[in-house]
């Protein structure tokens, strides 16, 4: 498919990515752990941080409407938000304000942990940008992974170079190491 088609493969400077735009979703089965987990997404938004008028869901790992994790762009705060909804109750971690231009490659990471009281954390380019001590366990394990949630929020219009998940909380050192490896894939100017 062409580079402008929703859910298409797109060649990027680091290889082939998946472009998610329009009204399509990219969804796959990804059994998770309701106690702890981590996700990293290497994403290149095709929009400027200050140009949005509504929030943009980038990824979601769900069990049901009352148990999921979600990463989205909060337009009013110009920040990334990691939401964990456990048993119908929301807890959120917000990053520091973040500005970027269209085509900027961003390495986003989220992690949650209840077994070791690690709470919830959000990472931008390998650096922890927000945290909360919430250790509430999801009532059921997430099993469906979506590159946007299709719930009426704006579509991400982004290229995903890599998405990876773990059924445990990655440490800050592991997040930084993975981000460093991804940055090494960029061409030298």
Secondary structure, 3 states (H helix, E strand, C coil): CCCCCCCEEEEECCEEEEEECCCCCCEEECCCCCCEEEEEEEEEECCCHHHCCCCEEEEEEEEECCEEEEEEEECCCCEEEEEEEECCEEEEEECCCCCCCCCCEEEEEEEEECCCCCEEEEEECCEEEEEECCCCCCCCCCCEEECCCCCCCECCCEEEEEEEEECCCCCHHHHHHHHHHHHHCCCCC
